[in-house]
Amino acid sequence: MGASGYPLPRFMSLDDDVTNMRTGPGLEYPIDWIYMKEDYPLKVIAEYGNWFKVIDIDGSTGWILRHLLSLKRTAIITNGPQRLVKSPEEPNAVTVIAEQDVLGTVLSCANDWCEMEVGGLNGWIESKNLWGALDQEAFD
């Protein structure tokens, strides 16, 4: 559990379309990376005051001010193009095919499946094919 009261690790997303990631938890630390994508998912792995240490899909780590992150859950499609289906119980009822690296909104997760909205369409996808959901994570 982090000092914020939320569990670690956890996923959050960028709240703005330009966000600086720093080498340490303070404005005196140099900017190491500039993200140019609102809603981009990052895994929070540590907290220090108002600073959260994050890791991105490529394994880059750094520190971002808390108020620059949102609790909105998003995820990036991984492992090639993926079929999103009507439900985990109906794996042949495809609702949308999403290309690798597509960003979507995660609506809920349970039993290693997550419901997502991608391009205005909803469907379920195995969480192993997402950067934005933890193993065995459940929420709605």
Secondary structure, DSSP 8 states (H G I E B T S, - for coil): --TTSS-SSEEEEESSSSEEEESSSSTTS-EEEEE--TT-EEEEEEEETTEEEEE-TTS-EEEEEGGGEES--EEEE-SSSEEEEEETTEEEEEEEEE-TT-EEEEEEEETTEEEEEETTEEEEEEGGGEES--TT--B-
